[in-house]
Amino acid sequence: MMLLYSWELENYLSSKNNTISNKEYKYICDTCPQIDHIKYNAFDNRFDVWTKDGKHFEFQVYYDGEKG
């Protein structure tokens, strides 16, 4: 399992146009040691993630039909 750091997470989300599957979301939560906290905004159907090094990311998660 590869650990994702903030710069890797930023590049990955950018390459996916800030929309990832539920499996990708689970992988990120399990492997990114920099994540400080996550908030789901139901109004926008968006996740906000803050990291320990001060970064902030916004993205959406779609269900791909399989459990993560």
C-alpha positions in Angstrom: 0.0 0.0 0.0 1.5 3.3 -1.1 1.2 6.3 1.2 -0.1 9.5 -0.3 1.2 12.8 0.8 -0.4 16.2 0.3 1.3 17.0 -3.0 0.5 13.5 -4.4 -3.1 13.8 -3.3 -3.3 17.2 -5.0 -1.9 15.8 -8.2 -4.2 12.8 -8.1 -7.4 14.7 -7.5 -6.4 17.2 -10.2 -5.9 14.4 -12.7 -9.4 13.1 -11.8 -11.1 16.5 -12.2 -11.8 16.4 -8.4 -14.3 13.5 -8.9 -13.3 10.1 -7.6 -15.0 6.8 -6.9 -15.9 5.4 -3.5 -13.0 2.9 -3.8 -10.6 5.7 -4.5 -12.0 7.7 -1.6 -11.5 4.8 0.8 -7.9 4.3 -0.5 -7.1 8.0 0.1 -8.5 7.9 3.6 -6.6 4.8 4.4 -3.2 5.8 3.0 -2.8 9.6 3.3 -1.0 10.3 6.6 -1.4 14.0 6.2 -5.2 14.1 6.4 -6.2 16.0 9.5 -10.0 16.0 9.1 -12.8 15.5 6.5 -16.1 17.2 6.2 -19.0 16.2 3.9 -21.1 19.1 2.6 -24.5 17.5 1.6 -25.8 20.8 0.1 -23.0 20.7 -2.6 -22.5 16.9 -2.5 -18.8 17.7 -1.9 -16.1 16.5 0.5 -13.6 19.0 2.1 -10.3 17.6 3.3 -7.7 19.5 5.4 -4.2 18.2 5.9 -1.7 18.6 8.7 0.5 20.8 6.5 -2.3 23.3 5.8 -3.6 22.2 2.5 -7.3 22.1 1.6 -9.0 19.9 -1.1 -12.5 19.8 -2.4 -13.9 16.9 -4.4 -16.9 14.8 -5.1 -17.3 11.0 -4.7 -19.4 8.8 -6.9 -20.6 5.3 -6.2 -19.1 2.9 -8.7 -21.5 0.0 -7.9 -19.1 -2.0 -5.6 -18.2 -1.6 -2.0 -14.8 -0.1 -1.4 
